[in-house]
């Protein structure tokens, strides 16, 4: 049993936070999945580095450039093809887990991060273009992104909510997801086909807070020294507790009961550590014939 499999025994999932066409075509990513990787996430920055920093795309680029596509359209064509292929490799994981794992996620363009209508439109378009049940669109948790999360969820679109740095923002994200589920259910949607993940950027919380702590230490406040590197994990523990209150407690169970016999959607959180992986804990597993699975983050910094 390898280290990833031992982690899985503790109810956690490990997602790769990186993609490059070479690891897909060579079979390397398939080997990673065989070793226990159960998901992948990507964004424009990751893909830009892959395209510019390797020769993996040299064969595809000339044809796309000669077709008259804009640079943004070329990027999107390459990204969609990669994420589709990743989703196909992960499909057995998705099927085996009943839709609770095995996702490939791709972030929307940062140009719509502060545009609710634009996020909704782009989220719908990208999800349709990816054309796989086990894909997620990554939506930033900006003030404009929160209502978009509800609307996309109501449309039955899998959403990976990214750029969460604060507990109150997580509360808004969770509320938007639950409201979206209710809207989707009222329209007759099958809740087994909707999944969501909330992504905390723990390393950046520590980076921001530690800089302030270090400044105080330089001024002689040694009481701050034991706090270095502790803020993110403390925030994650509180967020995890709030997750369990919302999704593993009586109130959500009562809401699920109001949904009748249809299973509920998969719900998740995960930490984000650059440039590594994401991990998810199983908070509570209910019979799939009942109300599905709900997952929460395993908050352990330094996972690479």
C-alpha positions as CSV (number, residue, x, y, z in Angstrom):
1,X,0.0,0.0,0.0
2,X,1.5,3.4,-1.0
3,X,1.2,6.7,0.8
4,X,-1.8,7.9,-1.2
5,X,-3.7,4.7,-0.5
6,X,-3.0,5.0,3.2
7,X,-4.4,8.5,3.0
8,X,-7.5,7.2,1.3
9,X,-8.0,4.7,4.1
10,X,-8.5,7.8,6.3
11,X,-11.4,8.9,4.0
12,X,-9.4,11.5,2.1
13,X,-9.0,12.2,-1.6
14,X,-5.9,13.6,-3.3
15,X,-6.3,15.8,-6.3
16,X,-3.4,16.9,-8.6
17,X,-3.2,20.7,-9.0
18,X,-1.4,20.6,-12.3
19,X,-1.9,19.5,-15.9
20,X,0.2,19.3,-19.0
21,X,-0.6,17.5,-22.2
22,X,2.5,15.4,-22.0
23,X,1.5,13.6,-18.8
24,X,-1.9,12.7,-20.4
25,X,-0.6,11.4,-23.7
26,X,2.4,9.5,-22.1
27,X,0.1,7.7,-19.7
28,X,1.8,9.2,-16.7
29,X,-1.5,10.7,-15.4
30,X,-3.2,7.4,-15.8
31,X,-0.5,5.8,-13.7
32,X,-1.1,8.5,-11.1
33,X,-4.8,7.6,-11.0
34,X,-3.9,4.0,-10.7
35,X,-1.7,5.0,-7.7
36,X,-4.6,6.8,-6.0
37,X,-5.0,10.3,-7.5
38,X,-8.7,10.9,-7.7
39,X,-9.1,14.3,-9.2
40,X,-7.4,17.2,-11.0
41,X,-7.8,21.0,-11.0
42,X,-6.4,23.6,-13.4
43,X,-6.6,27.3,-14.1
44,X,-5.3,29.7,-16.8
45,X,-2.0,30.3,-15.0
46,X,-1.3,26.5,-14.7
47,X,-2.1,25.9,-18.4
48,X,-0.2,29.0,-19.6
49,X,2.9,27.6,-17.9
50,X,2.3,24.2,-19.5
51,X,1.8,25.7,-23.0
52,X,4.8,28.1,-22.8
53,X,7.1,26.0,-20.8
54,X,7.0,22.7,-22.8
55,X,6.8,21.5,-26.4
56,X,3.7,19.5,-25.7
57,X,1.5,21.9,-27.7
58,X,3.8,22.6,-30.6
59,X,1.9,20.2,-32.9
60,X,-1.5,21.7,-32.1
61,X,-0.6,25.4,-32.0
62,X,0.1,26.1,-35.8
63,X,-3.2,24.7,-36.9
64,X,-5.1,26.7,-34.3
65,X,-3.2,29.9,-35.1
66,X,-3.8,29.4,-38.9
67,X,-7.5,28.9,-38.3
68,X,-7.9,32.6,-37.4
69,X,-8.6,32.0,-33.7
70,X,-7.7,34.7,-31.2
71,X,-5.0,33.9,-28.5
72,X,-7.8,33.4,-25.9
73,X,-9.7,31.0,-28.2
74,X,-6.5,29.1,-28.9
75,X,-5.9,28.8,-25.1
76,X,-9.4,27.6,-24.5
77,X,-9.3,25.0,-27.3
78,X,-6.2,23.5,-25.8
79,X,-7.5,23.7,-22.3
80,X,-10.8,22.1,-23.1
81,X,-9.2,19.2,-24.9
82,X,-6.8,18.6,-22.0
83,X,-9.5,18.7,-19.4
84,X,-11.8,16.4,-21.4
85,X,-9.0,13.8,-21.7
86,X,-8.3,14.1,-17.9
87,X,-12.0,13.6,-17.2
88,X,-12.0,10.5,-19.3
89,X,-9.1,9.0,-17.4
90,X,-10.9,9.9,-14.1
91,X,-14.3,8.6,-15.3
92,X,-13.8,5.1,-13.6
93,X,-13.2,6.9,-10.3
94,X,-16.3,9.0,-10.8
95,X,-18.4,5.9,-11.6
96,X,-16.9,3.8,-8.8
97,X,-17.6,6.5,-6.2
98,X,-21.1,7.2,-7.4
99,X,-20.2,10.7,-8.4
100,X,-18.5,11.7,-5.2
101,X,-15.0,11.9,-6.6
102,X,-13.1,11.7,-9.9
103,X,-13.5,15.3,-11.1
104,X,-11.5,17.4,-13.4
105,X,-12.0,21.2,-12.9
106,X,-11.1,24.2,-15.0
107,X,-11.3,27.8,-13.9
108,X,-13.2,30.5,-15.7
109,X,-11.4,33.4,-17.3
110,X,-10.4,36.0,-14.6
111,X,-12.0,38.6,-16.8
112,X,-15.4,37.7,-15.5
113,X,-14.4,37.4,-11.8
114,X,-16.3,40.6,-10.9
115,X,-19.1,40.1,-13.3
116,X,-22.1,38.0,-12.1
117,X,-23.8,37.8,-15.5
118,X,-20.5,37.1,-17.2
119,X,-19.6,34.3,-14.7
120,X,-23.0,32.7,-15.2
121,X,-22.8,32.9,-19.0
122,X,-19.2,31.7,-19.2
123,X,-19.8,28.9,-16.6
124,X,-22.7,27.6,-18.7
125,X,-20.7,27.8,-21.9
126,X,-17.6,26.2,-20.5
127,X,-19.5,23.4,-18.7
128,X,-21.3,22.6,-22.0
129,X,-18.1,22.7,-24.0
130,X,-16.3,20.3,-21.6
131,X,-19.2,17.9,-22.2
132,X,-18.4,15.4,-19.4
133,X,-20.4,14.7,-16.2
134,X,-17.3,14.6,-14.1
135,X,-16.0,18.1,-14.8
136,X,-16.3,21.2,-12.6
137,X,-16.1,24.9,-13.5
138,X,-14.0,26.9,-11.0
139,X,-15.7,30.1,-9.9
140,X,-14.0,32.6,-7.6
141,X,-15.7,33.5,-4.4
142,X,-15.9,37.2,-5.2
143,X,-19.0,39.2,-4.1
144,X,-20.1,38.9,-7.7
145,X,-19.3,35.2,-7.8
146,X,-21.6,34.3,-4.9
147,X,-24.9,34.7,-6.7
148,X,-23.4,33.1,-9.8
149,X,-22.6,30.0,-7.7
150,X,-26.3,29.7,-6.8
151,X,-27.4,30.2,-10.4
152,X,-25.0,27.7,-11.8
153,X,-25.8,25.1,-9.2
154,X,-29.5,25.7,-10.0
155,X,-28.6,24.8,-13.6
156,X,-27.2,21.5,-12.5
157,X,-23.6,22.6,-13.1
158,X,-20.8,21.3,-11.0
159,X,-18.9,24.2,-9.3
160,X,-15.5,24.3,-7.7
161,X,-15.5,27.5,-5.7
162,X,-12.0,28.9,-5.6
163,X,-10.2,31.9,-3.9
164,X,-11.8,31.5,-0.5
165,X,-9.7,33.2,2.2
166,X,-12.2,34.0,5.0
167,X,-14.7,32.1,7.1
168,X,-17.5,34.5,6.4
169,X,-17.0,34.1,2.6
170,X,-17.2,30.3,3.1
171,X,-20.5,30.8,4.9
172,X,-21.8,32.7,1.8
173,X,-20.5,30.1,-0.5
174,X,-22.2,27.3,1.4
175,X,-25.4,29.2,1.5
176,X,-25.3,29.9,-2.2
177,X,-24.8,26.2,-2.9
178,X,-27.7,25.1,-0.7
179,X,-30.0,27.7,-2.3
180,X,-28.9,26.5,-5.7
181,X,-29.6,22.9,-4.8
182,X,-33.1,23.9,-3.7
183,X,-33.7,25.8,-6.9
184,X,-32.5,22.8,-8.9
185,X,-34.7,20.4,-7.1
186,X,-37.8,22.6,-7.6
187,X,-37.1,22.4,-11.3
188,X,-37.1,18.6,-11.1
189,X,-33.4,18.2,-11.2
190,X,-31.7,14.9,-10.1
191,X,-29.5,15.9,-7.2
192,X,-27.2,13.0,-7.7
193,X,-25.8,14.8,-10.8
194,X,-24.6,17.9,-9.0
195,X,-21.4,18.2,-7.0
196,X,-19.5,21.1,-5.5
197,X,-16.2,21.8,-3.8
198,X,-15.1,24.8,-1.7
199,X,-11.4,25.6,-2.1
200,X,-9.5,27.3,0.8
201,X,-6.2,28.9,-0.1
202,X,-4.5,28.1,3.2
203,X,-0.9,28.8,2.3
204,X,-1.8,32.4,1.3
205,X,-3.6,33.0,4.6
206,X,-0.4,32.1,6.5
207,X,1.7,34.1,4.1
208,X,-0.3,37.3,4.7
209,X,-0.6,36.8,8.5
210,X,2.9,35.6,9.1
211,X,4.3,38.8,7.4
212,X,2.5,40.9,10.0
213,X,3.6,38.6,12.9
214,X,7.2,38.7,11.7
215,X,7.0,42.5,11.7
216,X,5.8,42.5,15.3
217,X,8.5,40.0,16.3
218,X,11.2,42.4,14.8
219,X,9.8,45.1,17.0
220,X,10.3,42.8,20.1
221,X,6.9,41.1,20.5
222,X,8.1,37.5,21.1
223,X,4.6,36.5,22.1
224,X,3.8,36.4,18.4
225,X,6.5,33.8,17.5
226,X,4.5,30.7,18.5
227,X,1.7,31.9,16.2
228,X,3.8,31.7,13.0
229,X,2.3,29.2,10.6
230,X,-0.8,28.6,12.7
231,X,-3.4,30.9,11.3
232,X,-4.4,28.9,8.2
233,X,-4.8,25.6,10.1
234,X,-6.8,27.3,12.8
235,X,-9.1,28.9,10.1
236,X,-9.5,25.5,8.4
237,X,-10.5,23.8,11.6
238,X,-13.2,26.4,12.3
239,X,-14.4,26.2,8.6
240,X,-14.5,22.4,8.9
241,X,-16.6,22.6,12.0
242,X,-18.9,25.0,10.2
243,X,-19.1,22.6,7.3
244,X,-20.2,19.8,9.6
245,X,-22.8,22.0,11.2
246,X,-24.3,22.8,7.8
247,X,-24.0,19.6,6.0
248,X,-23.8,16.8,8.6
249,X,-26.2,18.1,11.1
250,X,-30.0,18.0,11.7
251,X,-30.9,21.1,9.7
252,X,-29.5,19.8,6.5
253,X,-30.9,16.4,7.2
254,X,-34.3,17.9,7.6
255,X,-33.8,19.8,4.3
256,X,-32.8,16.6,2.6
257,X,-36.0,15.0,4.0
258,X,-38.0,17.7,2.3
259,X,-36.4,16.7,-1.0
260,X,-38.1,13.3,-0.8
261,X,-36.5,10.1,-2.1
262,X,-34.1,11.7,-4.5
263,X,-30.5,11.5,-3.4
264,X,-28.7,14.7,-2.5
265,X,-25.7,16.2,-4.2
266,X,-22.1,15.6,-3.3
267,X,-20.7,18.5,-1.3
268,X,-17.1,19.1,-0.6
269,X,-14.3,21.3,0.6
270,X,-10.6,21.1,0.0
271,X,-7.5,22.9,1.0
272,X,-5.3,24.5,-1.7
273,X,-1.6,24.3,-1.4
274,X,0.5,25.4,-4.4
275,X,1.7,23.7,-6.5
276,X,0.5,20.5,-5.0
277,X,-2.6,18.5,-4.4
278,X,-6.0,18.8,-2.8
279,X,-7.4,16.4,-0.2
280,X,-11.0,15.8,0.8
281,X,-12.3,14.0,3.9
282,X,-15.5,12.1,4.0
283,X,-17.6,13.8,6.7
284,X,-20.6,11.4,6.6
285,X,-21.6,8.8,4.0
286,X,-25.3,8.1,3.6
287,X,-26.7,5.2,1.5
288,X,-26.7,6.3,-2.1
289,X,-30.3,5.1,-2.3
290,X,-31.0,7.8,0.3
291,X,-29.2,11.1,0.2
292,X,-25.8,10.7,-1.2
293,X,-22.4,11.6,0.1
294,X,-21.1,14.8,1.7
295,X,-17.4,15.4,1.9
296,X,-15.3,18.0,3.8
297,X,-11.7,19.2,3.6
298,X,-8.7,17.5,5.2
299,X,-6.8,20.6,6.3
300,X,-3.2,19.7,6.4
301,X,-0.8,22.4,5.1
302,X,2.4,21.4,3.3
303,X,0.9,18.8,1.1
304,X,2.9,18.7,-2.2
